[in-house]
Amino acid sequence: LLLRCLKSIIYNGFAELRIKKANFSWRAIIKFNINMIIMEKTIHPNELKISPEETKALMHCHPDVRYKYTIKRIADTETMWTLGIDSQTFAVQMVEGNYLLPIWSSKEFAAIFGSTHMKEYSCIPIILDDFEENIIDIIIERGYLLNVFPTQIEELGKVVGLNRFSEDLSEALSAYI
């Protein structure tokens, strides 16, 4: 791994983690959990525009349906969304001793969840290349799970491990090859 931890300090319920890779430096600040870090570069995500009808319908679907929808849309746009403090710091939920990275297929869904459960965070796009090159190693190293498409009603969407998520996403992406 090219990533190496330089310093970790806990203070007032926040943990500070500094990671350095090549000539890039990142800083993550977390409130009672560990954040994810992506490489600092300009991001131009392929945003989906979701109709109000589609939004309303999906919010009431079973987590398995929302998971399949999310996998398909991430494959379509090669972009997923999460919540964070800035484009270098992602929020991670802690549930029963497990750290969960919340993931959505669009900015709208992330914003709806954030407006209720994580008001201090903004919507952050994750391009698939960044996910593969930078984030997967951190997920593996720390044993994080993915919380795919949680809603205002259900704080837990479909919780899956990285292997399951990667297999399902690879299968969806194969339709484009």
FENVEN-V141172 format. One record per backbone hydrogen bond with DSSP energy under -1.0 kcal/mol. NH is the residue of the N-H (numbers start at 0). CO is the residue of the C=O. E is the energy in kcal/mol with one decimal. If there is no record, write none. Layout:
# FENVEN-V141172
nh = {NH,NH}
co = {CO,CO}
e = {E,E}
This chain:
# FENVEN-V141172
nh = {5,8,10,13,14,15,16,17,18,19,20,23,25,27,29,31,46,54,55,56,57,58,60,65,66,67,68,69,70,71,72,73,74,75,76,77,79,80,81,83,88,89,90,92,94,97,99,100,102,103,109,110,111,112,113,114,115,116,120,121,123,125,127,130,131,132,133,134,135,138,139,140,141,142,143,144,145,146,147,148,150,157,159,164,165,166,167,168,169,170,171,172,173,175,176}
co = {17,15,13,10,29,8,27,6,25,3,23,20,18,16,14,12,44,50,51,52,53,54,57,61,62,63,64,65,66,67,68,69,70,71,72,73,125,103,123,121,85,35,82,99,97,94,92,144,146,80,105,106,107,108,109,110,112,112,117,83,81,79,77,126,127,128,129,129,130,134,135,136,137,138,138,98,159,100,157,102,153,147,145,160,161,162,163,164,165,166,167,168,169,172,173}
e = {-2.5,-1.9,-3.1,-2.8,-1.4,-3.2,-2.1,-2.1,-1.2,-1.4,-2.2,-2.8,-2.2,-2.2,-1.9,-2.2,-1.2,-2.5,-2.5,-2.3,-2.5,-2.0,-1.4,-2.1,-2.3,-2.1,-2.3,-2.5,-2.6,-2.2,-2.5,-2.7,-2.1,-2.1,-2.2,-2.6,-2.5,-2.7,-2.4,-2.4,-1.6,-1.9,-3.4,-2.9,-2.8,-2.2,-3.4,-2.7,-2.4,-2.5,-1.7,-2.7,-2.2,-2.0,-2.8,-2.1,-1.2,-2.9,-1.9,-3.8,-3.1,-3.3,-2.4,-2.3,-2.8,-2.6,-2.6,-1.4,-2.3,-2.4,-2.6,-2.6,-2.2,-1.2,-1.7,-2.6,-3.1,-2.2,-2.5,-3.6,-3.1,-2.2,-2.4,-2.1,-3.0,-2.6,-2.6,-2.5,-2.7,-2.2,-2.0,-2.7,-1.8,-2.2,-1.1}
